[in-house]
Structures are given as structure tokens and as C-alpha cells.
Amino acid sequence: MSTPPTVWQDIARKGLWQQNPGLVQLLGLCPVLAISNNVVNALALGLATTLVTALSSATVSSVRHWVPADIRNPVFIMIIASLVTCVDLAMNAWLHELYLVLGIFIPLITTNCIVMARAEAFASRQPVREAAWDGAMMGLGLTGVLVALGALRELLGKGTLLAGADKLFGPVGQHLSLQLAGPDYQFLLMLLPPGAFLGLALLIAGKNALDARARQRQAAAANPATAGTTP
Amino acid sequence: MSRHATHIAQPVTVSRVMLKVLAALLPGIAVSVYCFGPGVLVQLLLATFTALGAEAAVLRLRQRPIAPALADLSAVVTAWLLALSMPPLGAWWMIVLATLFAIVLGKQLYGGLGNNPFNPAMVGFAVMIVSFPAQMAAWGTPLAALDATAQLQWIFTHTLPAGSSVDAISSATPLDVLKTGLLQGGQAVSQLLQQPRFGQWGNAGGEWVALAWALGGLWLWQQKLIPWRTPLAMLAGVLAVSLPLWLWQPAQYASPLFHLLNGATLLAAGFIVTDPVSGSTTPLGRLIFGFLVGVLVVVIRVFGGFPDAVAFAVLIMNMAVPFIDHTTQPRVFGRKGGRHA
């Protein structure tokens, strides 16, 4: 507790919680809202985005001294686009069924704000290892939000969890799927776009509530005399 | 206050206004019960208790005083309007879920009474019609021989006593029948309207319910609780679209009277577009708001995918209210020229 966090811990904490791309920066909302209708899609897209963010941050960081500031954005986008093309082709080859489901959202990782934002705000002025770690943590933070939202929407909308997990994990995945409600159960609102907005709003509110409670507890610990007097 | 000094103004409290709105709904409720049976009352009760419970729970979470908010009866008005828009024999969880969405999402999350940009009852209805279109389309057959116990059994357990037919509890609304009939093609409106479901004026049983809503609305206007502009403008909007269409191709489009007496048109005119919180508040704005709700109701009914359109029309226009109010501010007295006050 008393030792100050290392730079690695600090980066991890920011990516996963304090500056979470989905809940705080609200970047890359297009895939978050569109693909979070079940856990498997959300997890797959989140991991693909994480891979791209980590690799692109590392690449951008390694070339940062040779990229003229005036044309850095086109250069970054070229780097990101080539990496996304690799991921796109790889998913098409090895996770073909999932690739068909995710469709346009794989190529669209190129335009995902969070990838560009990390390249511009962090990777272009930090060493390679820190940049790669930051990209991975930001990507995992987004994946966490995607999976939480996907679980919420899948559970309330269809009464299942991890349906179609075999698309991601192979034949073993069939045992992971849970059917928690009758096969006729459907709550369409949660599967439609409004469900994504409502669910994301609930997650953001939940995070803010947790933060507020943590701050209150910290204040109480720092000054025990006034603890309990605040409303 | 003195009993004789009638010139002394009585304080107009929210709960008094809401109580009068509830009273104005009573004739319609009575006719509904006559037509569709005691199921209507069950829906009203379920909605009322859910609304009060949900309101109290959220207020507790928000650390606000609970008793005054419950006593102002606004949650009960929302609950009643919602219950009266839902199918009278819908399963119990439908009305409970709808009321939860209306009160928690439509009203309290925006800050409670006075802060909600959307009409809470219509939020609840829209959630249900989007999520459960099939269940929402199954209305009770008016004047069907289904006694009170059978209705209760159906609402709470989704089973029927032996001998009752499912037809008695799953009749489509006239708007639905007309829509599917026209989509299938081959029959003109006048032929379709021969079916018994349409009665004499286009909505067997329902037409009397609709007229009872109008009666309640007129009483509210007489009590100076609702303005005349919004409801009249809404009815004008309904006529403005349905009349030309009907005169142009009567075989394709239903008459204005059909649109007036069906669905929630008259309920909306008296009780929903007149909501002072989510509707427009300037004199010109009320005319624009009401008229466009009426136009949208017919446009969505005729050309859209859902049979009734009041909820969508009201919600769409609720979104436009800040803009309407902003651009129609009346000129301050004594000042010349200029659009804004």
C-alpha cells in the first residue's frame, strides 16, 4: 500500500479502470454498442481489438523518432490498417464462422477511436515496452466492458450465456454454453440497439457509484473524526 | 379557507390535479370493464402497486423523501394510463415490466416528476410493443363470455378453465385486423369492415371506450386542467392526413372516423399529449406539437410496421419539444418585433 505503484501498475490501472476506454473515455462505442449482443461476439471482437491496439502501439512507438509530426496520423493509420488486415485474414482462416458473424466490424477496428487515440496520445511519445503494455491494457479494458455488456444483454435478452462458444473455443466450447431460461424466452429490447445504450449507461453508472463509494471510504480512512457525518 | 369567500384562490396542488385526472379516467374505465371484463381492473391494480413500489424504491436509492412523491399521485396517473393502453387480458408480468420501465427509466432516472423529457407511460408502452409484439397484439374479444375467475386465471397463470376457447382472449385489435387484411390484398377497406370485430363504426366495443375518454378529456378542459390547443391540434393532425387519403382512395385507406375511434387516439388527445411535463408549453408550440403528433399517428399507422402509433408519435414529438418551445416563445408584452421574448 505504502510503496508508490510502478509505471507498469499505473498503466494497467488506468487502462483497466481509471481511464477505461468503454466506461470513461467512451471511445470506440460503435463496436461496443453493435457487437455486444452476446458474450462470444463481444469477447472475440474485444480480443481482436486488444491484439491490434497492443501491436499498433508497439509499432508506432518504435518508429516514433522517424515519423514527421505533420504526417503522423496517415502513417499511424497505415500501420493500424495493415495490422487489422492481418487480424482480419487470420480470423477468416482460423475462426471462419465467427468471422462471418462479426463481418464488417473486424475491418472497422482500423477506425476504432481507441486504437488511434492510444497511438496518438501515448505510443507516439513513450518507449516501446510501455506503449505495448498500455495498448494491451486499454484493449483488455475495452474487452471487459464488451464482455460485461454482452453478458448482460445475452442474459436478459435471450436467457443464455456464452451461446455459440464453439465458434471461438472449438468443440470444447459447446459445453460452456448455458441455457438459463426456456427456449421461448426473448426480451427483444435488450438485443436491439436500445438495450446496448441502456446496458452501457447502467455499467457507467455502476462504475461511478463504485468510485464514489471508494472515495468516501478513503476520506473516512484519512480523517476518522468526521467519518459518518457526511450525508 | 372560508367556505363562502369563493374569491380566495384555492391552492392548486399537484395531488389535487392528479386526483382530477384520475377521476376523468373513470368513465372510460367503467366502459372498458363493461366491454373487456374485470381484467381491466386487475391490470390497473397491478400497475398501481408496481408504480408506487418502484417509485418508492428509486427515491430511497436517490435518498429523496418518499412520502410526498407518492402522495402527489403522479405515479398512479402514469400507471393507469399505461394499464389502459395495454391489452386488458395481458399476462401479469407484462404490465409489471411495463410499469417498471415507465417509472424507473422514463421518470425517476431523469430526476422524477417535472424533469422527464418523455411521457413515462408511453416509454413503458413502447418498450413492450417493441419487445413483445405478439403478446401486445392479443386483445380480449369485446363482450366475450369469459367470467371473472377465468380472466384472473388467464392473467396470472396463462391457463384457461376447460371449455373456454382461446379465441375469447386473443382477438386482434381492429387496427391490426385492418393492417393484415390490407397487406394480404384483394379486399377493400369497406369489405374488411364487414367483419364483426369492427362493429358499426369501426371498433366494436372500443368505440364507446374511446368516446368515454373524450368525455373525460372534455371534463378536464372544463376544469381548466388541460389546454384546448394540444388535443384539438392533435385531432386536426389526424384529420389532415386521414381525410385526404380516404377521399383519394377509400378502398385503400380507412376513414378519419375509424382513426379517431380506434387505438389510443382519443385517450391520447385527452390525457397523453396534454401532459404538462413532456409536452410543449407555449401557445403556438402546443398547436405545432399536437398537430404533428396527430399527423405522425396516422402516418405510422398507415405506412409503418406497427398497428398503433400513438406511443411512437408522442415519443418522437417529445424529442422535438425543447426545439419547439425555444422557437415559439411569445413576445413579451409591449415589445415590438423580434422572434424571441
Chai-1 contact restraints between the chains, C-beta under 6 A:
chainA,res_idxA,chainB,res_idxB,connection_type,confidence,min_distance_angstrom,max_distance_angstrom,comment,restraint_id
A,F187,B,S131,contact,1.0,0.0,6.0,A-B,restraint_1
A,L188,B,S131,contact,1.0,0.0,6.0,A-B,restraint_2
A,L189,B,V127,contact,1.0,0.0,6.0,A-B,restraint_3
A,L189,B,V130,contact,1.0,0.0,6.0,A-B,restraint_4
A,L189,B,S131,contact,1.0,0.0,6.0,A-B,restraint_5
